[in-house]
Amino acid sequence: MSKYAFPHDIGHLHEPNTAGMTLRDYFAAQVITGIFAGKWAQIPSQKPEVAFADLSYLVADEMIKRRVIVTGK
């Protein structure tokens, strides 16, 4: 399993491009998009940007764990 969201071969070495976005960053970006698209009934106790960023990476980490459990990879 690649840890990059959009891995691709570079040149003749056939090694993933490590300059790209990690899968964790990609998942977190999708979560934060959903958060900002939704309506929240409760105001976080932290500054919203801190609370939402933390939540995004917590969800992204859980998505990666579940992906391994569900796919076996």
C-alpha positions as CSV (number, residue, x, y, z in Angstrom):
1,M,0.0,0.0,0.0
2,S,1.3,3.4,-0.9
3,K,1.3,6.1,1.7
4,Y,0.8,8.7,-1.1
5,A,-2.5,9.8,-2.5
6,F,-1.4,10.0,-6.1
7,P,1.8,7.9,-6.5
8,H,3.4,7.5,-9.9
9,D,6.6,6.2,-11.4
10,I,9.3,8.7,-12.1
11,G,11.7,8.0,-14.9
12,H,13.1,4.6,-15.3
13,L,13.5,4.0,-11.5
14,H,9.9,3.1,-10.9
15,E,9.9,4.6,-7.5
16,P,6.9,6.5,-6.1
17,N,7.2,10.3,-6.2
18,T,7.7,11.3,-2.6
19,A,7.1,15.0,-3.3
20,G,3.4,14.4,-3.5
21,M,0.5,14.6,-1.0
22,T,0.4,11.8,1.6
23,L,-2.8,9.7,1.8
24,R,-3.2,11.1,5.3
25,D,-3.1,14.6,4.0
26,Y,-5.6,13.8,1.2
27,F,-8.0,12.2,3.7
28,A,-7.7,15.1,6.0
29,A,-8.4,17.6,3.2
30,Q,-11.5,15.7,2.3
31,V,-12.7,15.7,6.0
32,I,-12.1,19.5,6.4
33,T,-14.0,20.1,3.1
34,G,-16.9,18.2,4.6
35,I,-16.7,20.1,7.9
36,F,-16.8,23.4,6.2
37,A,-19.6,22.3,3.9
38,G,-21.8,21.2,6.9
39,K,-23.6,23.1,9.6
40,W,-22.3,22.7,13.1
41,A,-24.6,23.2,16.1
42,Q,-21.9,23.4,18.6
43,I,-19.1,25.9,18.7
44,P,-15.7,24.3,19.6
45,S,-14.0,25.3,22.8
46,Q,-10.8,25.9,20.9
47,K,-10.3,28.3,18.0
48,P,-12.3,26.8,15.1
49,E,-9.2,26.4,12.9
50,V,-7.4,24.4,15.5
51,A,-10.4,22.3,16.4
52,F,-11.3,21.5,12.8
53,A,-7.7,20.8,11.8
54,D,-7.2,18.4,14.7
55,L,-10.5,16.7,14.0
56,S,-9.6,16.3,10.3
57,Y,-6.3,14.5,11.1
58,L,-8.0,12.3,13.7
59,V,-10.6,11.2,11.2
60,A,-7.9,10.8,8.5
61,D,-5.8,8.5,10.9
62,E,-8.9,6.4,11.6
63,M,-9.7,6.2,7.9
64,I,-6.2,4.8,7.3
65,K,-6.6,2.2,10.1
66,R,-10.0,1.2,8.8
67,R,-8.7,0.9,5.3
68,V,-6.1,-1.6,6.4
69,I,-8.8,-3.6,8.4
70,V,-11.3,-3.6,5.6
71,T,-9.0,-4.2,2.6
72,G,-6.3,-6.2,4.4
73,K,-3.6,-3.9,2.9
